[in-house]
Amino acid sequence: MFRSGGNAALIDRFGHGTHVAGIVAGEQLADGTKAQAQKMRAVTRSVKGYEEGDSPAVETREVVLNSIRGMAPRCRLVSLKVLDDEGNGEVSNLIAAIAHIQEKNGHGRLNLIHGVNISLGYDFDPEWFACGQSPLCVEINRLVRSGVVVVVAAGNTGYGALAAQQRTTNAGMQVTINDPGNAELAITVGSTHREMPHVYGVSYFSSKGPTGDGRMKPDIVAPGEKILSAATGKLLMDRAEGKQCEYVEDSGTSMAAPHVSGVIAAFLSVRREFIGEPERVKQIFLGAATDLKRERSFQGAGLIDLMRAIQSV
């Protein structure tokens, strides 16, 4: 399923990869000379009303955008398609993509690709592999040691049902980091509120640590709730509900991870001496993160902070 030739990797019928790529490096300006109806349009969702005991009514509405930018709009992206049109794929596809990157980088000698964003995950199987030692985690650690920053989504399995003695109750759940977020050298990213992280803290769905073998994860958090980005394919159809638009909101640690990837790309454009030093880059950003005053196993080092990272070196 791994495809790097032709334009196959640029066709996204599922929509997830396009949304993630837009967060990393998207940029678009509306043409002020055009009619308002021809400007960039986005679809957002909000709670319309709520009565106790009922699910909230959700309102979908169109908004007009004058501009929209990702975290590092001047960086260049390499698209490696590892999922099918339904968003499914094999672990071997990811391993093949990593091998392709290693080849392009001359196994650490050329360093043409500086960073990798992996906004997907799955439950690791402790019956067959120790936590953080699955074949994919091993390959990610090898890729980092070759000089590439690897950013991985922590997963969206941090909220579930607990069987209390009185009744079943919903609660945040620890030890829920997904593979390949268990990889030791990856920067594993949890999600927080996009506008008020100090108030709302870590997203309810964001997978929490520690890892299954007791290591502290996630490493850091970034905005991952109702993130507006480019839309196509199935994601566009599901979120737009028939409305004409180019941008939609989506939530998940898949949206938090590209914020971190884009921030690191911006950092490396200013501090180029750290290209090829991914473990040092990770150390810098974890040291510069803003503490949200939450449990370490929920927030990691805290909220990513680009300016503090730049100033720290």
PABA-83544 format. One record per atom (N, C-alpha, C): residue in three letters; x, y, z. Coordinates in steps of 0.001 Angstrom, whole numbers, padded with zeros to 6 digits, always signed. Example, Ala and Ser with C-alpha at 12.3 -4.5 7.8 and 13.67 -1.06 7.14 Angstrom:
# PABA-83544
Ala+013190-005690+007800;Ala+012300-004500+007800;Ala+013200-003300+007800;Ser+012850-002250+007080;Ser+013670-001060+007140;Ser+012900+000030+007870;
# end
This chain:
# PABA-83544
Met+000824-001215+000000;Met+000000+000000+000000;Met+000857+001263+000000;Phe+002098+001168+000512;Phe+002950+002358+000537;Phe+003218+002808-000886;Arg+002975+004081-001154;Arg+003147+004609-002506;Arg+003898+005926-002450;Ser+004983+005980-003190;Ser+005749+007223-003251;Ser+005915+007723-004677;Gly+005593+006888-005665;Gly+005802+007282-007048;Gly+004622+008040-007615;Gly+004843+008739-008738;Gly+003786+009469-009409;Gly+003118+010468-008498;Asn+001797+010632-008658;Asn+001061+011570-007816;Asn+000113+010858-006860;Ala+000307+009538-006667;Ala-000616+008768-005824;Ala-000682+009324-004416;Ala+000448+009759-003878;Ala+000473+010262-002511;Ala-000159+011636-002381;Leu-000503+012255-003504;Leu-001127+013577-003477;Leu-002639+013500-003645;Ile-003178+012298-003771;Ile-004622+012097-003883;Ile-005135+011603-002529;Asp-006001+012383-001927;Asp-006460+012077-000565;Asp-007975+011979-000548;Arg-008502+010773-000668;Arg-009947+010581-000667;Arg-010507+010456+000745;Phe-009633+010248+001708;Phe-010071+010154+003097;Phe-010114+011539+003747;Gly-009103+012373+003488;Gly-009109+013761+003952;Gly-008268+014042+005173;His-007919+013011+005914;His-007166+013197+007153;His-005790+013801+006892;Gly-005070+013250+005932;Gly-003716+013729+005639;Gly-003686+015167+005164;Thr-004690+015560+004378;Thr-004767+016941+003894;Thr-004972+017906+005052;His-005849+017546+005973;His-006113+018387+007137;His-004848+018547+007973;Val-004123+017444+008184;Val-002882+017474+008958;Val-001823+018316+008257;Ala-001672+018132+006941;Ala-000671+018888+006180;Ala-000949+020381+006223;Gly-002236+020757+006191;Gly-002584+022175+006259;Gly-002178+022805+007571;Ile-002255+022045+008665;Ile-001840+022569+009972;Ile-000332+022802+009987;Val+000414+021917+009371;Val+001872+022072+009338;Val+002278+023253+008479;Ala+001791+023304+007225;Ala+002398+024231+006267;Ala+001413+024895+005322;Gly+000124+024884+005639;Gly-000840+025502+004748;Gly-000772+027026+004778;Glu-001176+027647+003686;Glu-001297+029115+003642;Glu-002173+029497+002467;Gln-003145+030362+002718;Gln-004010+030826+001655;Gln-004545+032202+002017;Leu-004544+033091+001039;Leu-005105+034429+001205;Leu-006280+034584+000266;Ala-007379+035149+000754;Ala-008536+035416-000093;Ala-008237+036591-001009;Asp-008772+036543-002219;Asp-008607+037637-003175;Asp-009627+038721-002843;Gly-009169+039835-002344;Gly-010065+040904-001920;Gly-010879+041514-003038;Thr-010508+041248-004296;Thr-011243+041831-005417;Thr-012454+040998-005802;Lys-012543+039782-005281;Lys-013634+038897-005662;Lys-014874+039168-004814;Ala-015982+038677-005300;Ala-017228+038792-004541;Ala-017116+037973-003265;Gln-017853+038381-002252;Gln-017780+037698-000959;Gln-018078+036212-001104;Ala-019011+035872-001971;Ala-019393+034472-002127;Ala-018246+033627-002659;Gln-017249+034274-003275;Gln-016137+033543-003859;Gln-014922+033502-002932;Lys-015030+034101-001772;Lys-013918+034061-000833;Lys-013813+032678-000202;Met-012730+032454+000521;Met-012536+031167+001179;Met-013607+030962+002237;Arg-014163+029769+002273;Arg-015226+029475+003216;Arg-014858+028274+004071;Ala-015300+028340+005319;Ala-015069+027248+006250;Ala-016379+026901+006936;Val-016455+025673+007416;Val-017617+025222+008174;Val-017175+024926+009596;Thr-017858+025519+010563;Thr-017563+025293+011980;Thr-018797+024744+012672;Arg-018594+024113+013832;Arg-019687+023519+014582;Arg-019664+024053+016008;Ser-020817+024306+016573;Ser-020913+024798+017941;Ser-022200+024280+018561;Val-022270+024325+019899;Val-023470+023875+020609;Val-024556+024939+020484;Lys-025692+024546+019964;Lys-026806+025474+019773;Lys-027667+025578+021020;Gly-027861+024462+021684;Gly-028683+024446+022893;Gly-028479+023148+023645;Tyr-028860+023159+024920;Tyr-028646+021966+025739;Tyr-029651+021937+026872;Glu-030311+020799+027018;Glu-031209+020584+028144;Glu-030724+019390+028934;Glu-030834+019487+030239;Glu-030334+018426+031114;Glu-030949+017076+030746;Gly-030075+016086+030597;Gly-030526+014749+030247;Gly-030524+014470+028766;Asp-030375+015517+027950;Asp-030360+015353+026494;Asp-028969+015671+025948;Ser-028697+015125+024779;Ser-027458+015473+024098;Ser-027568+016897+023566;Pro-026464+017659+023540;Pro-026529+019028+023043;Pro-026844+019075+021555;Ala-027620+020084+021162;Ala-027904+020303+019750;Ala-026728+021039+019122;Val-026233+020525+018013;Val-025050+021088+017363;Val-025465+021901+016148;Glu-024925+023096+016055;Glu-025201+023988+014936;Glu-023994+024025+014000;Thr-024229+023802+012718;Thr-023178+023891+011703;Thr-023372+025181+010920;Arg-022326+025984+010808;Arg-022471+027257+010113;Arg-021250+027552+009248;Glu-021457+028359+008227;Glu-020384+028770+007330;Glu-019769+030082+007819;Val-018474+030198+007662;Val-017786+031460+007936;Val-016882+031775+006750;Val-016643+033062+006534;Val-015784+033512+005447;Val-014409+033859+006008;Leu-013373+033360+005378;Leu-012005+033599+005826;Leu-011300+034588+004908;Asn-010563+035504+005502;Asn-009706+036396+004717;Asn-008318+035793+004522;Ser-007908+035000+005474;Ser-006604+034336+005359;Ser-006568+033171+006344;Ile-005698+032228+006064;Ile-005466+031120+006977;Ile-004044+030622+006758;Arg-003365+030314+007850;Arg-001974+029876+007754;Arg-001729+028734+008728;Gly-000868+027818+008310;Gly-000385+026787+009194;Gly+000773+027301+010025;Met+001455+026397+010700;Met+002511+026780+011623;Met+003782+027208+010915;Ala+004094+026595+009772;Ala+005338+026905+009045;Ala+005052+026901+007551;Pro+004353+027932+007045;Pro+003888+027908+005647;Pro+004984+027906+004594;Arg+006218+028212+004982;Arg+007303+028213+003995;Arg+008084+026897+003943;Cys+007747+025964+004819;Cys+008469+024692+004770;Cys+007905+023836+003631;Arg+008685+022909+003152;Arg+008276+022023+002069;Arg+007911+020649+002632;Leu+006853+020079+002068;Leu+006353+018799+002560;Leu+006635+017683+001563;Val+006910+016515+002093;Val+007002+015284+001313;Val+005842+014401+001753;Ser+004978+014010+000810;Ser+003799+013222+001144;Ser+004071+011746+000884;Leu+003966+010940+001937;Leu+004099+009490+001839;Leu+002787+008871+002305;Lys+002077+008243+001403;Lys+000732+007754+001688;Lys+000797+006327+002223;Val+000328+006153+003468;Val+000396+004836+004107;Val-000983+004282+004452;Leu-002043+005059+004243;Leu-003404+004625+004539;Leu-004236+004579+003256;Asp-005269+003744+003258;Asp-006118+003648+002085;Asp-007213+004711+002113;Asp-008148+004607+001182;Asp-009186+005631+001045;Asp-010179+005635+002203;Glu-010134+004620+003069;Glu-010989+004560+004248;Glu-010226+004891+005527;Gly-008949+005242+005398;Gly-008153+005593+006558;Gly-007542+004411+007273;Asn-007483+003257+006598;Asn-006901+002057+007191;Asn-005577+001721+006517;Gly-004738+000976+007221;Gly-003457+000586+006648;Gly-002711-000375+007536;Glu-001673-000950+006998;Glu-000847-001898+007732;Glu+000366-001202+008339;Val+000843-001750+009456;Val+002066-001222+010068;Val+003232-001294+009091;Ser+003227-002316+008264;Ser+004313-002474+007289;Ser+004387-001302+006323;Asn+003250-000636+006067;Asn+003277+000548+005204;Asn+004097+001665+005829;Leu+003919+001857+007133;Leu+004683+002880+007845;Leu+006168+002539+007868;Ile+006478+001277+008105;Ile+007881+000859+008130;Ile+008523+001069+006760;Ala+007750+000786+005683;Ala+008257+001021+004329;Ala+008483+002510+004072;Ala+007579+003359+004592;Ala+007744+004808+004430;Ala+008994+005298+005152;Ile+009237+004759+006348;Ile+010439+005131+007101;Ile+011688+004700+006350;Ala+011648+003508+005751;Ala+012783+003034+004957;Ala+013032+003962+003764;His+011952+004468+003163;His+012067+005404+002044;His+012751+006699+002488;Ile+012374+007178+003668;Ile+012998+008394+004201;Ile+014478+008151+004477;Gln+014790+007019+005053;Gln+016192+006683+005322;Gln+016996+006660+004028;Glu+016379+006113+002991;Glu+017069+006065+001694;Glu+017290+007461+001139;Lys+016259+008311+001184;Lys+016391+009684+000688;Lys+017453+010458+001472;Asn+017561+010161+002743;Asn+018526+010860+003605;Asn+019908+010214+003588;Gly+020058+009187+002768;Gly+021350+008514+002742;Gly+021709+007899+004076;His+020675+007448+004812;His+020863+006844+006132;His+021690+007750+007056;Gly+021317+009035+007027;Gly+021946+009995+007924;Gly+023054+010818+007300;Arg+023428+010518+006069;Arg+024552+011241+005439;Arg+024099+012498+004705;Leu+022883+012497+004140;Leu+022415+013630+003338;Leu+021502+014564+004114;Asn+020631+014006+004935;Asn+019744+014801+005794;Asn+018884+015785+004998;Leu+018181+015254+003992;Leu+017314+016091+003169;Leu+015944+016290+003811;Ile+015457+015278+004498;Ile+014180+015359+005217;Ile+014496+015535+006690;His+014067+016652+007255;His+014465+017011+008624;His+013504+016504+009686;Gly+012235+016280+009318;Gly+011260+015879+010313;Gly+010148+015043+009708;Val+009500+014247+010547;Val+008392+013390+010128;Val+007241+013578+011104;Asn+006033+013740+010570;Asn+004831+013808+011395;Asn+004018+012543+011179;Ile+003655+011872+012267;Ile+002842+010657+012192;Ile+001575+010871+013004;Ser+000499+011208+012313;Ser-000790+011457+012965;Ser-001690+010241+012812;Leu-001256+009149+013362;Leu-002049+007923+013393;Leu-001524+007039+014509;Gly-002250+005996+014841;Gly-001808+005125+015919;Gly-002705+003929+016088;Tyr-002284+003025+016957;Tyr-003028+001797+017215;Tyr-002592+001261+018579;Asp-003393+000378+019161;Asp-003053-000225+020446;Asp-001897-001210+020276;Phe-000896-001095+021134;Phe+000190-002067+021056;Phe-000236-003368+021728;Asp+000372-004463+021301;Asp+000015-005778+021815;Asp+001111-006289+022737;Pro+000912-006219+024056;Pro+001963-006611+024994;Pro+002252-008110+024985;Glu+001371-008893+024358;Glu+001628-010329+024296;Glu+002814-010644+023392;Trp+003042-009760+022399;Trp+004083-010041+021418;Trp+005283-009116+021540;Phe+005072-007867+021956;Phe+006176-006906+022013;Phe+006122-006118+023318;Ala+007266-005886+023905;Ala+007330-005006+025069;Ala+006946-003597+024642;Cys+006400-002827+025573;Cys+005965-001468+025257;Cys+007144-000637+024757;Gly+006963-000016+023595;Gly+008033+000780+023005;Gly+009024-000026+022201;Gln+008825-001337+022094;Gln+009764-002195+021374;Gln+009109-002916+020194;Ser+007960-002463+019763;Ser+007339-003031+018571;Ser+008213-002705+017358;Pro+008070-003432+016255;Pro+008890-003146+015070;Pro+008819-001694+014620;Leu+007631-001081+014678;Leu+007500+000313+014257;Leu+008226+001252+015215;Cys+008079+001033+016517;Cys+008779+001874+017491;Cys+010289+001760+017323;Val+010765+000553+017063;Val+012204+000355+016853;Val+012683+001142+015632;Glu+011899+001117+014552;Glu+012286+001842+013341;Glu+012234+003353+013549;Ile+011265+003818+014332;Ile+011196+005257+014625;Ile+012413+005688+015431;Asn+012791+004918+016427;Asn+013993+005256+017206;Asn+015230+005271+016314;Arg+015298+004328+015384;Arg+016435+004293+014460;Arg+016445+005532+013565;Leu+015254+005950+013126;Leu+015148+007142+012276;Leu+015598+008382+013042;Val+015206+008498+014297;Val+015630+009640+015118;Val+017148+009640+015265;Arg+017726+008500+015519;Arg+019184+008421+015693;Arg+019938+008757+014408;Ser+019246+008663+013266;Ser+019879+009024+011993;Ser+019808+010520+011725;Gly+019094+011271+012602;Gly+019077+012729+012463;Gly+017750+013348+012104;Val+016644+012610+012234;Val+015325+013106+011845;Val+014451+013266+013087;Val+013816+014437+013233;Val+012836+014642+014305;Val+011559+013892+013940;Val+011052+013076+014851;Val+009807+012339+014602;Val+008773+012758+015645;Val+007655+013298+015166;Val+006550+013743+016013;Val+005375+012801+015806;Val+004804+012296+016908;Val+003766+011278+016837;Val+002571+011682+017705;Ala+001372+011436+017212;Ala+000163+011664+018005;Ala+000076+010638+019132;Ala-000307+011097+020322;Ala-000394+010210+021480;Ala-001540+009229+021364;Gly-002612+009616+020658;Gly-003801+008784+020535;Gly-005017+009440+021165;Asn-006189+008934+020834;Asn-007449+009510+021299;Asn-008223+008537+022188;Thr-007502+007714+022941;Thr-008140+006686+023764;Thr-008020+006999+025252;Gly-007947+008288+025591;Gly-007735+008684+026975;Gly-008997+008862+027789;Tyr-010140+008474+027244;Tyr-011412+008639+027958;Tyr-012243+007388+027749;Gly-012781+006838+028827;Gly-013549+005612+028683;Gly-014431+005349+029882;Ala-014989+004151+029935;Ala-015930+003761+030986;Ala-015229+002927+032048;Leu-015457+003282+033315;Leu-014917+002536+034446;Leu-016066+001897+035218;Ala-015910+000642+035565;Ala-016968-000080+036283;Ala-016806+000129+037785;Ala-017404+001202+038296;Ala-017393+001451+039740;Ala-018407+000534+040415;Gln-018316+000404+041723;Gln-019216-000495+042439;Gln-020669-000040+042328;Gln-020886+001273+042369;Gln-022250+001796+042311;Gln-022799+001785+040895;Arg-021967+002178+039922;Arg-022422+002226+038528;Arg-021216+002407+037619;Thr-021429+002220+036355;Thr-020387+002504+035368;Thr-020293+004009+035178;Thr-019086+004518+035213;Thr-018886+005966+035081;Thr-017817+006253+034034;Asn-017939+007370+033348;Asn-016950+007783+032360;Asn-015869+008615+033034;Ala-014624+008395+032631;Ala-013507+009090+033279;Ala-012288+009073+032374;Gly-011350+009963+032672;Gly-010060+009946+031988;Gly-009297+008687+032378;Met-008571+008128+031417;Met-007909+006849+031642;Met-006413+006971+031370;Gln-005609+006562+032343;Gln-004169+006567+032192;Gln-003694+005298+031485;Val-002403+005263+031160;Val-001769+004131+030461;Val-002515+003831+029159;Thr-002789+004895+028382;Thr-003541+004733+027135;Thr-002777+005258+025917;Ile-001472+005475+026043;Ile-000677+005938+024904;Ile-000677+004875+023812;Asn-000949+005305+022580;Asn-000969+004390+021442;Asn+000424+004217+020858;Asp+000656+003087+020191;Asp+001811+002964+019318;Asp+001527+003756+018049;Pro+002527+004410+017448;Pro+003950+004414+017821;Pro+004341+005502+018813;Gly+003358+006066+019528;Gly+003673+007080+020531;Gly+004491+006548+021682;Asn+004563+005223+021815;Asn+005382+004618+022864;Asn+006869+004618+022539;Ala+007233+004984+021316;Ala+008649+005028+020938;Ala+009384+006039+021813;Glu+010447+005618+022420;Glu+011181+006435+023396;Glu+011648+007757+022811;Leu+012210+007747+021598;Leu+012844+008945+021043;Leu+011888+009833+020256;Ala+010675+009361+020005;Ala+009685+010205+019334;Ala+009226+011313+020274;Ile+008755+012413+019699;Ile+008085+013451+020477;Ile+006595+013126+020425;Thr+006068+012595+021511;Thr+004684+012137+021572;Thr+003804+013276+022070;Val+002769+013601+021288;Val+002003+014830+021508;Val+000571+014529+021938;Gly+000174+015121+023062;Gly-001205+015100+023508;Gly-001919+016362+023068;Ser-003216+016419+023340;Ser-004046+017536+022871;Ser-004515+018409+024020;Thr-004654+019696+023724;Thr-005234+020638+024663;Thr-006178+021577+023914;His-006881+022416+024654;His-007839+023367+024074;His-007109+024348+023181;Arg-007755+024747+022079;Arg-007060+025591+021102;Arg-006913+027041+021555;Glu-007770+027519+022464;Glu-007737+028926+022852;Glu-007487+029151+024345;Met-007924+028235+025204;Met-007812+028431+026650;Met-007219+027193+027326;Pro-005982+026860+026986;Pro-005378+025639+027551;Pro-005174+025690+029055;His-004920+026883+029600;His-004713+026979+031045;His-006006+026718+031809;Val-007141+027042+031204;Val-008433+026842+031855;Val-008906+025398+031700;Tyr-008853+024906+030466;Tyr-009441+023599+030181;Tyr-008443+022454+030250;Gly-007162+022753+030211;Gly-006165+021709+030377;Gly-006095+020743+029213;Val-005868+019470+029540;Val-005672+018433+028532;Val-007025+017940+028040;Ser-007159+017735+026741;Ser-008423+017273+026157;Ser-008842+015939+026753;Tyr-010137+015784+026947;Tyr-010652+014561+027581;Tyr-010252+013314+026791;Phe-010214+013430+025446;Phe-009926+012257+024613;Phe-008445+011945+024507;Ser-007596+012896+024850;Ser-006151+012743+024637;Ser-005597+011590+025476;Ser-004872+010686+024836;Ser-004306+009535+025547;Ser-003328+009991+026609;Lys-003392+009320+027751;Lys-002587+009694+028907;Lys-001534+008627+029203;Gly-000478+009047+029865;Gly+000576+008139+030257;Gly+000344+007580+031645;Pro+001344+006955+032222;Pro+002614+006639+031584;Pro+002456+005519+030559;Thr+003557+005137+029932;Thr+003513+004020+028999;Thr+003287+002720+029770;Gly+003032+001660+029047;Gly+002768+000382+029682;Gly+003917-000144+030510;Asp+005141+000324+030206;Asp+006302-000109+030986;Asp+006789+000981+031937;Gly+005943+002013+032165;Gly+006233+002987+033211;Gly+007030+004204+032814;Arg+007237+004439+031498;Arg+007947+005646+031080;Arg+006975+006814+030958;Met+007480+008022+031154;Met+006625+009195+031125;Met+006318+009617+029691;Lys+005090+009558+029342;Lys+004552+010040+028076;Lys+003179+010620+028387;Pro+002595+011521+027613;Pro+003166+012139+026420;Pro+004325+013059+026774;Asp+004999+013549+025749;Asp+006116+014454+025989;Asp+005671+015901+026101;Ile+004626+016251+025359;Ile+004217+017656+025258;Ile+002779+017694+024758;Val+002110+018849+024893;Val+000755+018996+024352;Val+000695+020216+023442;Ala-000307+020206+022554;Ala-000525+021303+021604;Ala-002008+021354+021276;Pro-002492+022444+020669;Pro-003922+022548+020359;Pro-004407+021401+019474;Gly-005519+020783+019883;Gly-006056+019671+019116;Gly-007571+019619+019077;Glu-008241+020660+019576;Glu-009702+020683+019606;Glu-010263+021677+018590;Lys-011140+021179+017735;Lys-011829+022014+016735;Lys-010831+022856+015934;Ile-009858+022181+015365;Ile-008817+022861+014592;Ile-009268+023012+013147;Leu-009208+024232+012637;Leu-009638+024543+011277;Leu-008476+024334+010311;Ser-008709+023538+009259;Ser-007655+023309+008274;Ser-008276+022852+006959;Ala-007433+022632+005967;Ala-007884+022273+004625;Ala-008690+020977+004638;Ala-009697+020916+003770;Ala-010596+019764+003763;Ala-010763+019208+002360;Thr-010844+017885+002297;Thr-011139+017198+001048;Thr-011680+015814+001376;Gly-012152+015108+000371;Gly-012546+013721+000525;Gly-013648+013489+001541;Lys-013540+012364+002234;Lys-014567+011942+003178;Lys-014702+012924+004336;Leu-013588+013482+004809;Leu-013649+014448+005908;Leu-014496+015650+005528;Leu-014325+016142+004317;Leu-015103+017290+003846;Leu-016587+016952+003795;Met-016923+015791+003278;Met-018336+015402+003181;Met-018965+015240+004562;Asp-018222+014649+005494;Asp-018762+014422+006831;Asp-018955+015712+007611;Arg-018000+016631+007512;Arg-018035+017844+008333;Arg-018831+018981+007696;Ala-018804+019083+006362;Ala-019452+020226+005704;Ala-020960+020069+005630;Glu-021457+018838+005683;Glu-022903+018579+005646;Glu-023578+019261+004461;Gly-022934+019136+003297;Gly-023507+019680+002069;Gly-023187+021126+001781;Lys-022573+021821+002716;Lys-022230+023224+002506;Lys-020953+023338+001668;Gln-020855+024400+000883;Gln-019679+024636+000041;Gln-018572+025287+000865;Cys-017433+024624+000974;Cys-016331+025197+001744;Cys-015027+024512+001366;Glu-013932+025090+001805;Glu-012602+024518+001580;Glu-011934+024110+002886;Tyr-012505+024538+004020;Tyr-011883+024294+005325;Tyr-012938+023817+006318;Val-012565+022856+007169;Val-013454+022361+008199;Val-012672+022162+009493;Glu-013412+021984+010577;Glu-012800+021699+011871;Glu-012687+020196+012088;Asp-011642+019798+012782;Asp-011513+018421+013222;Asp-010747+018423+014539;Ser-010939+017379+015340;Ser-010313+017301+016657;Ser-009568+015986+016812;Gly-008530+016013+017640;Gly-007783+014805+017944;Gly-006313+015114+018152;Thr-005598+014167+018702;Thr-004143+014349+018819;Thr-003492+014350+017443;Ser-004227+013869+016434;Ser-003744+013979+015050;Ser-003618+015433+014625;Met-004427+016318+015219;Met-004340+017746+014927;Met-003302+018428+015817;Ala-003072+017884+017006;Ala-002062+018455+017908;Ala-000649+018195+017398;Ala-000405+016981+016896;Ala+000946+016619+016436;Ala+001474+017536+015341;Pro+000697+017876+014291;Pro+001242+018772+013259;Pro+001507+020191+013750;His+000838+020631+014820;His+001219+021911+015419;His+002675+021839+015882;Val+003024+020733+016520;Val+004395+020568+017011;Val+005359+020412+015846;Ser+004993+019631+014840;Ser+005857+019465+013671;Ser+006118+020801+012983;Gly+005061+021605+012830;Gly+005235+022908+012199;Gly+006079+023851+013023;Val+005877+023838+014335;Val+006688+024670+015226;Val+008163+024284+015134;Ile+008448+022988+015090;Ile+009838+022542+014993;Ile+010437+022921+013640;Ala+009641+022843+012569;Ala+010119+023285+011255;Ala+010482+024765+011289;Ala+009620+025570+011938;Ala+009917+027002+012060;Ala+011187+027222+012881;Phe+011332+026470+013950;Phe+012525+026571+014804;Phe+013791+026248+014018;Leu+013758+025183+013228;Leu+014941+024774+012474;Leu+015278+025757+011350;Ser+014278+026526+010897;Ser+014569+027544+009878;Ser+015342+028717+010469;Val+015222+028909+011780;Val+015922+030000+012469;Val+017216+029511+013105;Arg+017167+028330+013683;Arg+018327+027742+014353;Arg+018793+026512+013576;Arg+019375+026773+012409;Arg+019729+025694+011490;Arg+020852+024802+012025;Glu+021540+025260+013029;Glu+022600+024428+013603;Glu+022043+023190+014302;Phe+020718+023169+014538;Phe+020115+022012+015191;Phe+019523+021014+014203;Ile+019627+021293+012901;Ile+019210+020306+011902;Ile+020100+019075+012039;Gly+019465+017919+012119;Gly+020219+016684+012313;Gly+020488+016352+013756;Glu+019909+017148+014692;Glu+020097+016918+016129;Glu+018730+016745+016806;Pro+017966+015717+016420;Pro+016578+015593+016923;Pro+016461+015411+018429;Glu+017383+014714+019049;Glu+017291+014517+020492;Glu+017555+015821+021235;Arg+018428+016647+020694;Arg+018670+017969+021277;Arg+017448+018869+021079;Val+016814+018790+019900;Val+015609+019568+019630;Val+014502+019182+020611;Lys+014332+017898+020828;Lys+013324+017437+021785;Lys+013613+017990+023174;Gln+014850+017945+023579;Gln+015236+018452+024899;Gln+014932+019937+025022;Ile+015209+020702+023975;Ile+014968+022144+023990;Ile+013481+022440+024162;Phe+012638+021763+023390;Phe+011205+022063+023438;Phe+010556+021576+024721;Leu+011014+020470+025249;Leu+010460+020026+026527;Leu+010876+020967+027655;Gly+012089+021500+027560;Gly+012556+022440+028570;Gly+011893+023796+028476;Ala+011402+024145+027269;Ala+010800+025461+027052;Ala+009273+025442+027142;Ala+008671+024280+027364;Ala+007211+024165+027376;Ala+006599+024920+028555;Thr+005363+025363+028373;Thr+004621+026080+029412;Thr+003832+025092+030269;Asp+004087+025100+031537;Asp+003417+024199+032471;Asp+001946+024598+032612;Leu+001028+023660+032352;Leu-000403+023913+032497;Leu-000926+023500+033865;Lys-000010+023100+034753;Lys-000360+022717+036130;Lys-001255+021480+036163;Arg-001026+020567+035233;Arg-001725+019294+035228;Arg-000746+018163+035508;Glu-001286+016977+035747;Glu-000451+015811+035983;Glu+000517+015596+034824;Arg+001734+015213+035167;Arg+002752+014975+034129;Arg+002294+013911+033141;Ser+001588+012914+033609;Ser+001127+011854+032716;Ser-000004+012313+031803;Phe-000588+013487+032079;Phe-001615+014071+031222;Phe-001003+015069+030236;Gln-000182+015983+030724;Gln+000285+017116+029915;Gln+001702+016965+029413;Gly+002447+015963+029863;Gly+003866+015909+029540;Gly+004579+017103+030148;Ala+005495+017702+029411;Ala+006213+018878+029899;Ala+005334+020117+029883;Gly+004209+020065+029138;Gly+003313+021207+029050;Gly+003051+021616+027615;Leu+002597+022840+027440;Leu+002220+023381+026133;Leu+003454+023846+025373;Ile+003546+023453+024109;Ile+004708+023834+023302;Ile+004787+025347+023154;Asp+006021+025887+023162;Asp+006240+027333+023117;Asp+007435+027619+022210;Leu+007143+028109+020994;Leu+008198+028340+020014;Leu+009144+029459+020430;Met+008604+030595+020829;Met+009461+031743+021132;Met+010383+031449+022309;Arg+009875+030784+023319;Arg+010726+030444+024453;Arg+011831+029465+024034;Ala+011495+028544+023123;Ala+012493+027593+022634;Ala+013614+028323+021877;Ile+013231+029259+021013;Ile+014228+030028+020264;Ile+015103+030836+021206;Gln+014476+031467+022180;Gln+015222+032307+023125;Gln+016135+031483+024030;Ser+015768+030227+024254;Ser+016549+029399+025171;Ser+017903+028992+024609;Val+018068+029145+023292;Val+019344+028763+022673;Val+019991+029976+021997;
# end
